[in-house]
Amino acid sequence: MTALTLTPLQGIPEVRPGDDLAAHILHGLQVTGLRVQDGDVLVVAQKVVSKAEGRYVHLPTVRPGLRARALARLTRKDPRLVELILQESRRVLRAVPGVLIVEHRLGFVCANAGIDHSNVKGDDEWVLLLPENPDASAARLREQMEAATAARLGVLVIDSHGRAWRLGTVGVAIGLSGLPGLADLRGRPDRQGRPLQVTQVAVADELAAAASLVMGQADEGTPVVHVRGFPYGLGEGKLAELLRPEARDLFRGGWVYGG
């Protein structure tokens, strides 16, 4: 098996609205001393994608509605922020003091619709939304990078999410192009020769978590990671592969064991 190597790119500047993110990544590859090859993957932090796409909102421009004000009182959050969370969400799943969990309009469950204050330039009144369509963002970036390098690549856009049953955040895929989201191992034999019955591996999330580990979460300034040796190969994938259908969600659906 080929070794998996993950290298955070150096030299990527502070990203601003309208920036050519592909040009920044090409510069980072040069500074880091890397030349991409067929099969490589570029893992990109959501934040720099959102910044390049201008997904900033200035809170003084937001007018919270009645529902946002009510949820703000319950959660003790800024009502303007809550209004933005509602605009970016399909539904509210949990609301308690200090916590607002929603189903994002893209289909995944997360806190605060992924809206963030950290590492956002300007005063504390600016926040950053997730990309409008992370799959499309990944596809555009992949197309630009493949045109510039003549290599067949995968691109993964990742964010940090919490988990329902464990503490701490981990990197997860929110957009992908050129690599699978899931690897379906059903039917493959285990070491005793028995066929696997249910095993599907969230390979995009596994790679996102590994890249997040070397990318850092604070002031490291390395929002792009170059990956070589991805063991599942390239292929077409999308975020929807990783999202559990509501009909199969035993926790959100209110399923109760009846004895």
VOLUM-725662 format. One record per residue: residue number from 1; residue in one letter; z, x, y of N, C-alpha, C in turn. Coordinates in steps of 0.05 Angstrom, whole numbers. Layout:
     i   aa     n.pz     n.px     n.py    ca.pz    ca.px    ca.py     c.pz     c.px     c.py
   NUM    a        Z        X        Y        Z        X        Y        Z        X        Y
...
# end
This chain:
     i   aa     n.pz     n.px     n.py    ca.pz    ca.px    ca.py     c.pz     c.px     c.py
     1    m        0       17      -24        0        0        0        0       18       25
     2    t      -16       10       45      -18       26       69        8       22       85
     3    a       18       44       97       42       42      113       37       25      138
     4    l       57        9      146       55       -7      170       68        9      193
     5    t       52       13      214       63       28      237       61       10      262
     6    l       82       10      278       83       -5      302       90       14      325
     7    t       72       14      345       75       33      367       75       18      394
     8    p       97       18      409       96        5      435       79       21      455
     9    l       62        8      469       44       21      488       59       29      514
    10    q       54       53      523       66       63      547       46       59      571
    11    g       56       60      595       39       60      618       28       34      627
    12    i       38       12      616       28      -15      625       44      -22      650
    13    p       30      -28      672       44      -33      698       55      -62      699
    14    e       70      -67      720       79      -95      725       54     -113      727
    15    v       53     -134      711       30     -152      711       33     -173      732
    16    r       11     -178      747       11     -198      768      -10     -219      763
    17    p       -8     -242      776      -28     -263      772      -56     -253      777
    18    g      -74     -260      758     -102     -252      761     -108     -224      750
    19    d      -89     -209      741      -94     -183      730     -111     -184      705
    20    d     -126     -163      701     -142     -159      677     -124     -147      655
    21    l     -113     -165      638      -94     -155      618     -107     -137      598
    22    a     -131     -142      591     -145     -124      573     -148      -96      584
    23    a     -153      -94      610     -155      -67      623     -128      -53      622
    24    h     -106      -68      626      -80      -56      625      -74      -45      596
    25    i      -83      -61      576      -78      -52      549      -95      -28      542
    26    l     -119      -27      550     -136       -4      546     -124       21      558
    27    h     -113       18      583      -99       40      596      -75       48      579
    28    g      -59       29      569      -36       35      553      -43       49      528
    29    l      -65       42      515      -74       56      491      -81       85      498
    30    q      -94       89      520     -101      117      528      -76      133      534
    31    v      -58      122      549      -33      137      556      -17      144      531
    32    t      -17      125      512       -1      129      487      -16      147      467
    33    g      -41      152      472      -57      169      454      -66      156      429
    34    l      -73      130      431      -82      115      408     -111      106      412
    35    r     -126      106      390     -153       94      389     -153       72      368
    36    v     -161       48      376     -160       26      357     -181       29      335
    37    q     -175       17      312     -193       17      289     -195      -12      279
    38    d     -216      -17      263     -219      -43      250     -193      -49      235
    39    g     -184      -74      238     -160      -83      224     -134      -80      239
    40    d     -135      -66      262     -111      -63      279     -104      -90      292
    41    v      -78      -93      299      -69     -117      312      -54     -109      338
    42    l      -59     -124      359      -44     -120      384      -25     -144      388
    43    v        0     -137      390       21     -158      394       29     -157      423
    44    v       27     -180      437       30     -181      466       53     -200      473
    45    a       71     -192      489       93     -209      498       82     -232      515
    46    q       92     -256      509       84     -280      524       86     -276      554
    47    k      107     -262      562      112     -260      591       90     -248      606
    48    v       77     -227      596       55     -214      611       30     -232      610
    49    v       26     -247      589        4     -266      588        9     -288      609
    50    s       33     -298      610       39     -319      630       36     -308      659
    51    k       45     -284      663       43     -272      690       14     -269      698
    52    a       -3     -258      680      -31     -254      686      -45     -281      691
    53    e      -36     -302      678      -48     -329      681      -36     -344      704
    54    g      -17     -332      718       -5     -344      742       12     -369      736
    55    r       27     -368      714       43     -391      706       71     -392      720
    56    y       72     -383      744       96     -383      760      100     -411      773
    57    v      125     -419      776      132     -442      792      155     -435      810
    58    h      153     -443      835      175     -439      854      192     -465      854
    59    l      217     -462      846      234     -486      842      236     -504      867
    60    p      236     -493      892      238     -511      915      214     -531      917
    61    t      192     -526      902      169     -544      903      172     -567      882
    62    v      193     -566      866      196     -586      844      214     -609      853
    63    r      205     -633      849      221     -657      855      231     -670      829
    64    p      257     -667      823      267     -678      798      268     -708      799
    65    g      261     -720      776      263     -749      774      290     -758      764
    66    l      293     -784      760      318     -795      751      327     -784      724
    67    r      308     -783      705      315     -773      679      324     -744      680
    68    a      310     -728      696      317     -700      699      345     -697      711
    69    r      351     -713      731      378     -712      744      400     -719      724
    70    a      394     -739      707      415     -747      688      419     -725      667
    71    l      397     -714      657      400     -692      638      413     -667      650
    72    a      407     -663      675      419     -640      689      449     -643      691
    73    r      458     -667      696      488     -671      697      500     -666      670
    74    l      486     -676      649      497     -672      622      497     -643      613
    75    t      475     -629      619      472     -601      609      483     -580      629
    76    r      489     -590      654      499     -572      675      477     -551      683
    77    k      452     -560      683      430     -543      691      419     -553      717
    78    d      403     -536      730      390     -542      755      370     -566      750
    79    p      373     -588      764      355     -611      759      326     -604      763
    80    r      319     -585      780      291     -578      784      281     -564      759
    81    l      297     -547      747      290     -534      722      287     -555      699
    82    v      305     -574      698      303     -595      678      278     -611      681
    83    e      270     -616      705      245     -631      710      221     -615      698
    84    l      220     -589      703      199     -573      691      200     -573      661
    85    i      224     -572      650      227     -572      621      215     -598      610
    86    l      221     -621      623      210     -646      614      180     -647      616
    87    q      169     -636      637      140     -636      640      126     -619      619
    88    e      140     -599      608      128     -581      588      135     -590      560
    89    s      147     -613      556      157     -622      530      146     -649      522
    90    r      146     -653      495      139     -679      484      163     -697      483
    91    r      186     -685      476      211     -701      474      235     -682      475
    92    v      258     -694      482      283     -680      481      296     -685      454
    93    l      305     -664      441      318     -666      415      348     -664      416
    94    r      359     -646      433      387     -643      436      394     -636      464
    95    a      415     -648      475      424     -642      502      454     -643      503
    96    v      466     -620      507      495     -618      509      501     -598      532
    97    p      525     -596      541      530     -577      563      521     -548      556
    98    g      503     -538      573      493     -511      570      468     -508      552
    99    v      461     -530      539      439     -528      519      420     -552      522
   100    l      394     -546      524      373     -567      524      351     -559      505
   101    i      350     -572      482      330     -565      461      308     -586      461
   102    v      283     -577      462      261     -596      464      239     -589      444
   103    e      222     -609      439      197     -604      425      177     -598      447
   104    h      168     -573      448      148     -565      468      122     -580      465
   105    r      107     -583      486       81     -597      484       62     -583      464
   106    l       67     -557      458       50     -543      439       59     -549      410
   107    g       82     -562      406       90     -571      380      114     -557      368
   108    f      123     -535      379      146     -521      367      172     -530      381
   109    v      194     -525      368      220     -532      379      233     -507      391
   110    c      243     -509      416      255     -486      429      274     -496      451
   111    a      289     -477      462      307     -483      484      291     -482      511
   112    n      296     -501      528      286     -500      556      256     -498      558
   113    a      241     -507      537      212     -507      537      201     -479      541
   114    g      217     -458      535      208     -431      538      207     -421      567
   115    i      217     -437      586      216     -429      614      238     -408      619
   116    d      230     -388      635      247     -364      636      250     -354      665
   117    h      274     -344      671      280     -331      696      279     -300      694
   118    s      284     -289      670      288     -260      667      261     -245      670
   119    n      264     -222      682      240     -205      687      218     -219      702
   120    v      226     -236      721      207     -250      738      211     -240      766
   121    k      190     -229      778      192     -217      805      197     -239      825
   122    g      210     -231      847      216     -250      868      245     -259      868
   123    d      252     -279      884      280     -288      884      286     -305      860
   124    d      311     -314      858      319     -329      834      308     -357      833
   125    e      292     -364      852      280     -391      853      253     -392      839
   126    w      244     -370      828      218     -369      814      224     -370      784
   127    v      208     -386      769      210     -386      740      181     -383      729
   128    l      180     -377      703      154     -372      690      152     -390      666
   129    l      130     -405      665      124     -423      642      109     -408      620
   130    l      109     -419      596       92     -408      575       63     -411      582
   131    p       45     -395      569       16     -399      574        8     -428      568
   132    e      -12     -437      582      -22     -465      578      -31     -469      549
   133    n      -46     -449      538      -56     -451      511      -56     -422      499
   134    p      -34     -415      486      -31     -387      476      -52     -379      456
   135    d      -61     -398      439      -83     -391      421     -108     -382      436
   136    a     -115     -398      457     -138     -391      474     -134     -365      488
   137    s     -109     -360      497     -103     -334      511     -107     -311      492
   138    a      -98     -314      467     -102     -293      447     -131     -289      441
   139    a     -146     -311      439     -175     -309      433     -190     -294      455
   140    r     -184     -301      480     -197     -288      503     -191     -258      503
   141    l     -166     -251      499     -158     -223      499     -171     -208      476
   142    r     -172     -221      453     -185     -208      430     -214     -203      435
   143    e     -228     -223      447     -257     -220      453     -261     -196      472
   144    q     -244     -194      493     -247     -173      512     -241     -145      499
   145    m     -220     -144      483     -213     -119      470     -234     -110      450
   146    e     -245     -129      435     -265     -122      415     -291     -113      429
   147    a     -298     -125      452     -321     -117      466     -318      -89      478
   148    a     -294      -82      486     -289      -56      498     -286      -34      478
   149    t     -278      -40      453     -272      -19      433     -291      -19      409
   150    a     -307      -40      406     -325      -43      383     -310      -43      357
   151    a     -285      -51      357     -268      -53      333     -261      -82      328
   152    r     -257      -90      303     -249     -117      295     -218     -117      296
   153    l     -208     -135      313     -179     -134      318     -166     -162      314
   154    g     -140     -162      312     -125     -186      314     -107     -185      339
   155    v     -101     -208      351      -84     -209      374      -62     -230      369
   156    l      -38     -223      375      -15     -241      371        1     -243      397
   157    v        6     -267      406       23     -272      430       50     -281      420
   158    i       71     -268      428       97     -275      417      117     -282      439
   159    d      138     -296      431      160     -303      448      186     -300      432
   160    s      209     -301      446      235     -300      432      246     -328      430
   161    h      253     -336      405      264     -363      401      291     -360      386
   162    g      309     -379      391      333     -381      375      327     -395      349
   163    r      347     -396      332      344     -409      306      367     -429      301
   164    a      361     -450      287      381     -472      284      406     -463      268
   165    w      403     -445      249      426     -439      232      437     -411      235
   166    r      426     -395      253      435     -368      257      437     -362      287
   167    l      454     -342      294      457     -334      321      436     -313      328
   168    g      429     -311      354      411     -291      363      382     -301      363
   169    t      366     -288      380      338     -295      381      321     -275      365
   170    v      297     -284      357      278     -267      343      251     -272      354
   171    g      233     -252      351      206     -256      360      191     -274      341
   172    v      176     -293      353      159     -312      337      132     -313      350
   173    a      112     -320      334       85     -324      344       82     -350      358
   174    i       70     -350      382       63     -375      395       33     -378      400
   175    g       18     -356      394      -11     -357      397      -23     -334      381
   176    l      -45     -339      367      -57     -318      351      -87     -322      349
   177    s     -100     -299      345     -129     -299      341     -137     -275      324
   178    g     -153     -280      303     -162     -257      287     -144     -249      265
   179    l     -122     -264      261     -104     -258      238      -92     -284      229
   180    p      -83     -286      204      -72     -311      193      -44     -316      204
   181    g      -37     -342      206       -9     -349      212        7     -349      186
   182    l       -4     -361      165        9     -363      140       -7     -349      118
   183    a        7     -337       99       -5     -327       74        4     -345       51
   184    d      -14     -358       38       -7     -376       17       -8     -361      -10
   185    l       16     -357      -21       18     -341      -46       21     -359      -71
   186    r       18     -385      -67       21     -403      -90       -1     -397     -110
   187    g        8     -396     -135      -11     -390     -157      -11     -360     -165
   188    r       -2     -343     -147       -1     -314     -154       22     -309     -172
   189    p       20     -290     -191       42     -286     -210       64     -270     -197
   190    d       89     -276     -206      111     -259     -199      112     -235     -219
   191    r      134     -220     -218      135     -195     -235      137     -202     -265
   192    q      145     -227     -271      147     -236     -299      122     -251     -307
   193    g      102     -252     -289       77     -266     -296       77     -296     -291
   194    r       99     -307     -280      100     -335     -275       87     -341     -248
   195    p       70     -361     -246       57     -367     -221       76     -378     -200
   196    l       74     -368     -176       90     -378     -154       83     -407     -148
   197    q      103     -423     -142       99     -452     -139       98     -461     -109
   198    v      115     -449      -93      118     -459      -65      116     -437      -44
   199    t      112     -413      -51      114     -390      -32       91     -389      -12
   200    q       98     -394       13       80     -389       35       95     -371       55
   201    v       83     -350       63       96     -330       80       86     -333      109
   202    a      104     -336      128       97     -337      156       92     -309      166
   203    v       68     -298      159       63     -270      165       61     -264      195
   204    a       51     -284      210       50     -279      239       78     -277      251
   205    d       96     -294      242      123     -292      252      137     -267      242
   206    e      132     -258      218      144     -233      208      134     -210      225
   207    l      109     -209      232       98     -188      248      109     -190      277
   208    a      112     -215      287      124     -219      314      152     -208      315
   209    a      168     -213      295      196     -203      295      197     -173      294
   210    a      179     -161      277      179     -132      275      170     -119      302
   211    a      150     -131      315      141     -121      341      161     -124      362
   212    s      175     -147      361      196     -152      381      218     -131      380
   213    l      223     -121      356      244     -101      352      238      -76      367
   214    v      213      -67      367      205      -43      381      197      -48      410
   215    m      191      -73      416      183      -80      443      207      -81      462
   216    g      229      -91      452      253      -93      468      255     -119      483
   217    q      278     -126      493      283     -151      506      292     -149      535
   218    a      297     -125      545      309     -122      571      291     -108      590
   219    d      297      -82      597      282      -68      618      264      -46      606
   220    e      256      -49      580      241      -27      567      213      -24      579
   221    g      201      -46      588      174      -44      600      152      -37      581
   222    t      155      -47      556      134      -42      536      126      -69      523
   223    p      110      -85      538      104     -112      529       81     -114      509
   224    v       69      -92      500       48      -93      481       53      -72      459
   225    v       49      -81      434       54      -64      411       28      -62      395
   226    h       20      -38      388       -3      -33      371        7      -32      342
   227    v       -7      -46      324        1      -48      296      -22      -38      279
   228    r      -16      -21      260      -36      -12      240      -24      -15      213
   229    g      -41      -25      194      -32      -28      167      -21      -56      161
   230    f      -28      -76      177      -20     -104      172      -28     -111      143
   231    p      -10     -117      125      -16     -118       97      -32     -142       88
   232    y      -35     -162      105      -48     -187       97      -77     -188      107
   233    g      -86     -168      121     -114     -168      130     -119     -187      153
   234    l     -142     -185      165     -149     -202      187     -162     -228      177
   235    g     -164     -247      194     -176     -273      187     -170     -293      210
   236    e     -183     -315      210     -178     -334      231     -153     -350      227
   237    g     -136     -351      247     -111     -366      245     -105     -380      272
   238    k      -85     -398      272      -77     -411      296      -48     -420      293
   239    l      -36     -425      316       -8     -433      317       -1     -456      299
   240    a      -19     -476      298      -14     -500      283       -7     -495      254
   241    e      -17     -473      242      -10     -466      214       20     -464      210
   242    l       34     -455      231       62     -448      228       81     -471      234
   243    l       71     -493      244       87     -516      252       91     -536      230
   244    r      116     -542      224      121     -561      203      115     -590      213
   245    p       99     -605      198       94     -632      207      119     -649      208
   246    e      121     -667      227      145     -682      230      152     -698      205
   247    a      132     -708      191      137     -724      167      151     -707      145
   248    r      148     -680      147      161     -663      127      186     -649      138
   249    d      195     -658      162      219     -646      175      243     -663      168
   250    l      259     -653      149      282     -668      139      305     -668      159
   251    f      304     -651      180      326     -649      198      321     -665      223
   252    r      297     -663      235      291     -679      259      287     -708      252
   253    g      278     -714      227      271     -741      220      295     -759      214
   254    g      319     -747      213      342     -764      208      346     -772      179
   255    w      333     -757      161      336     -763      132      365     -760      124
   256    v      374     -779      108      402     -779       98      402     -782       68
   257    y      418     -766       55      421     -768       25      435     -794       19
   258    g      422     -810        2      434     -836       -4      449     -838      -30
   259    g      454     -815      -43      468     -816      -68      450     -820      -92
# end
